Amino acid sequence: MSKIELFENERASGYNQFVETWIPGYNFFLDHLPNLLSETEQKDLLVVGCGTGNEIERFVQTTEHWKITGIDPSPQMITQAKERFQDFENVELMTGLLCDLDKEKKFSAATLLLVLHFMEDNGDKLRLLKDVSERLVSGAPFVMLDITGDKSQIKQNLNVLRLLLPDGLDEEQIDNSLNRIENELYAVSEQRLSELLQEAGFEPPLRFFQSAIYMGWLTRRNG
Ligand SMILES: C[S@@+](CC[C@H](N)C(=O)[O-])C[C@H]1O[C@@H](n2cnc3c(N)ncnc32)[C@H](O)[C@@H]1O
């Protein structure tokens, strides 16, 4: 059983404010997600690790009619997402792991934002990426946002991240958070991430976005 980074209590309730503070450009990235995935004919989106539904929010605001399935193992995050989208019939939310979702149902696009860096590169990352690719039609676009880089790149980009944070944050809290990112999360190099994606059944990914340690990747399910 792989380790699951459950977001509970204060981490769940204060989540949205936390990401906006700590990921410069996060809202810009989210705002453009529907455009990035817009070329798919079927608008059947799988949002893996949807949390409170920040990605989903952008898709329900477009004029295109997306059918959206969000899945996340944290009941507290899903509860927030359910409240947020209770009026949307085109949004289905599930508590659980992707491996529990029926493999027969295929989606035409998927996202995996800020999830993979919580998983070790001991088979867990590959398993999750395979679980995504097995649920996509051939050629389906897949967007990821993840902390990426080898140790020295992460170290240097953490110094940059410190300079990009909003004013007025507590210095001790900044040090703790940056230390945690450096020592407790499981970032892999760009090269390794590309290998994992290809082994899981995706095309070589394109890095199209970067904000310090956070990189945005676009790939497709092999045809
Ligand atoms: C940092 S949050 C990202 C939430 C959302 N994607 C966003 O950008 O706002 C990470 C989420 O990954 C979920 N998670 C943890 N382990 C997971 C797994 N094995 N599969 C899918 N989601 C997972 C957590 O419950 C949490 O909601």
The ligand as a MOL file (V3000), in Angstrom:
LIG
                    3D

  0  0  0     0  0            999 V3000
M  V30 BEGIN CTAB
M  V30 COUNTS 27 29 0 0 0
M  V30 BEGIN ATOM
M  V30 1 C -1.7340 19.8280 -2.5810 0
M  V30 2 S -3.3080 19.0650 -2.7440 0 CHG=1
M  V30 3 C -3.7370 19.4680 -4.4400 0
M  V30 4 C -5.2130 19.6170 -4.6320 0
M  V30 5 C -5.6310 20.1660 -6.0160 0
M  V30 6 N -5.1070 19.3550 -7.0700 0
M  V30 7 C -5.2180 21.5990 -6.2000 0
M  V30 8 O -4.3540 21.9050 -7.0370 0
M  V30 9 O -5.7370 22.4650 -5.4740 0 CHG=-1
M  V30 10 C -2.8850 17.3790 -2.8610 0
M  V30 11 C -4.0930 16.4700 -2.9040 0
M  V30 12 O -3.6660 15.1520 -3.2690 0
M  V30 13 C -4.4700 14.2340 -2.5830 0
M  V30 14 N -3.8110 12.9160 -2.6170 0
M  V30 15 C -2.9640 12.3630 -1.7450 0
M  V30 16 N -2.5880 11.1360 -2.1370 0
M  V30 17 C -3.2120 10.9000 -3.3190 0
M  V30 18 C -3.2550 9.7990 -4.2260 0
M  V30 19 N -2.5600 8.6960 -4.0120 0
M  V30 20 N -4.0350 9.9050 -5.3200 0
M  V30 21 C -4.7280 11.0390 -5.5630 0
M  V30 22 N -4.7340 12.1050 -4.7340 0
M  V30 23 C -3.9890 12.0400 -3.6290 0
M  V30 24 C -4.6170 14.8630 -1.1990 0
M  V30 25 O -5.7150 14.3300 -0.4770 0
M  V30 26 C -4.8020 16.3330 -1.5540 0
M  V30 27 O -6.1570 16.6970 -1.6870 0
M  V30 END ATOM
M  V30 BEGIN BOND
M  V30 1 1 1 2
M  V30 2 1 2 3
M  V30 3 1 2 10
M  V30 4 1 3 4
M  V30 5 1 4 5
M  V30 6 1 5 6
M  V30 7 1 5 7
M  V30 8 2 7 8
M  V30 9 1 7 9
M  V30 10 1 10 11
M  V30 11 1 11 12
M  V30 12 1 11 26
M  V30 13 1 12 13
M  V30 14 1 13 14
M  V30 15 1 13 24
M  V30 16 1 14 15
M  V30 17 1 14 23
M  V30 18 2 15 16
M  V30 19 1 16 17
M  V30 20 1 17 18
M  V30 21 2 17 23
M  V30 22 1 18 19
M  V30 23 2 18 20
M  V30 24 1 20 21
M  V30 25 2 21 22
M  V30 26 1 22 23
M  V30 27 1 24 25
M  V30 28 1 24 26
M  V30 29 1 26 27
M  V30 END BOND
M  V30 END CTAB
M  END
